[in-house]
């Protein structure tokens, strides 16, 4: 039986700001790290908002693995886990 959503804690780069979100298990990590509502809750600038070249990656705190943007949340995260959003600078 598959679950419909995963409830996780999203943290800023320092780990000091946290926000609990329930996100669809079939949604991708890429969708999570680009969601302006999620970024706002942890005081990170939205992708492409005057911070040209900045995107975010997600690191699973349990094992400090950087998750791929095409990973499905339900495949790589369990309820109650934490991910830390990390800025990724794209040279341009």
C-alpha positions as a Python dict, from the first residue, in 0.01 Angstrom:
ca = {
    (1, 'X'): (0, 0, 0),
    (2, 'X'): (144, 337, -95),
    (3, 'X'): (100, 650, 109),
    (4, 'X'): (-44, 968, -36),
    (5, 'X'): (178, 1215, 149),
    (6, 'X'): (493, 1242, 357),
    (7, 'X'): (517, 1477, 656),
    (8, 'X'): (871, 1611, 685),
    (9, 'X'): (1062, 1892, 852),
    (10, 'X'): (1230, 2133, 611),
    (11, 'X'): (1526, 2330, 750),
    (12, 'X'): (1724, 2627, 624),
    (13, 'X'): (2097, 2589, 562),
    (14, 'X'): (2182, 2658, 929),
    (15, 'X'): (1918, 2422, 1067),
    (16, 'X'): (1783, 2701, 1288),
    (17, 'X'): (1465, 2768, 1090),
    (18, 'X'): (1231, 2474, 1047),
    (19, 'X'): (891, 2418, 895),
    (20, 'X'): (683, 2100, 896),
    (21, 'X'): (515, 2022, 565),
    (22, 'X'): (294, 1744, 435),
    (23, 'X'): (386, 1694, 70),
    (24, 'X'): (257, 1447, -184),
    (25, 'X'): (458, 1124, -182),
    (26, 'X'): (461, 1128, -562),
    (27, 'X'): (603, 1482, -579),
    (28, 'X'): (974, 1524, -650),
    (29, 'X'): (1254, 1675, -445),
    (30, 'X'): (1288, 1931, -725),
    (31, 'X'): (929, 2045, -671),
    (32, 'X'): (989, 2074, -297),
    (33, 'X'): (1304, 2286, -326),
    (34, 'X'): (1142, 2519, -581),
    (35, 'X'): (815, 2567, -392),
    (36, 'X'): (799, 2938, -298),
    (37, 'X'): (579, 2863, 5),
    (38, 'X'): (832, 2619, 148),
    (39, 'X'): (1123, 2856, 83),
    (40, 'X'): (938, 3146, 245),
    (41, 'X'): (868, 2944, 561),
    (42, 'X'): (1242, 2894, 618),
    (43, 'X'): (1336, 3247, 503),
    (44, 'X'): (1511, 3147, 181),
    (45, 'X'): (1482, 3357, -132),
    (46, 'X'): (1264, 3204, -405),
    (47, 'X'): (1451, 3057, -700),
    (48, 'X'): (1509, 3326, -962),
    (49, 'X'): (1412, 3622, -741),
    (50, 'X'): (1711, 3847, -786),
    (51, 'X'): (1946, 3570, -682),
    (52, 'X'): (2041, 3471, -1034),
    (53, 'X'): (2207, 3133, -1051),
    (54, 'X'): (2092, 3017, -705),
    (55, 'X'): (1893, 2699, -673),
    (56, 'X'): (1848, 2468, -376),
    (57, 'X'): (1928, 2109, -309),
    (58, 'X'): (1793, 1892, -28),
    (59, 'X'): (2011, 1694, 210),
    (60, 'X'): (1846, 1413, 407),
    (61, 'X'): (1959, 1469, 765),
    (62, 'X'): (1944, 1102, 868),
    (63, 'X'): (2248, 1011, 661),
    (64, 'X'): (2353, 1347, 510),
    (65, 'X'): (2282, 1227, 156),
    (66, 'X'): (2213, 1496, -106),
    (67, 'X'): (1889, 1390, -274),
    (68, 'X'): (1838, 1407, -651),
    (69, 'X'): (1584, 1655, -784),
    (70, 'X'): (1396, 1378, -965),
    (71, 'X'): (1366, 1155, -654),
    (72, 'X'): (1007, 1101, -540),
    (73, 'X'): (954, 1208, -179),
    (74, 'X'): (780, 883, -89),
    (75, 'X'): (1078, 683, -219),
    (76, 'X'): (1352, 869, -27),
    (77, 'X'): (1186, 1013, 285),
    (78, 'X'): (981, 872, 570),
    (79, 'X'): (728, 1055, 785),
    (80, 'X'): (906, 1261, 1050),
    (81, 'X'): (1238, 1291, 865),
    (82, 'X'): (1421, 1619, 813),
    (83, 'X'): (1576, 1770, 503),
    (84, 'X'): (1806, 2070, 496),
    (85, 'X'): (1785, 2303, 198),
    (86, 'X'): (2127, 2398, 69),
    (87, 'X'): (2200, 2672, -186),
    (88, 'X'): (2365, 2551, -502),
    (89, 'X'): (2544, 2818, -701),
    (90, 'X'): (2527, 2776, -1075),
    (91, 'X'): (2816, 2946, -1253),
    (92, 'X'): (2704, 3148, -1548),
}
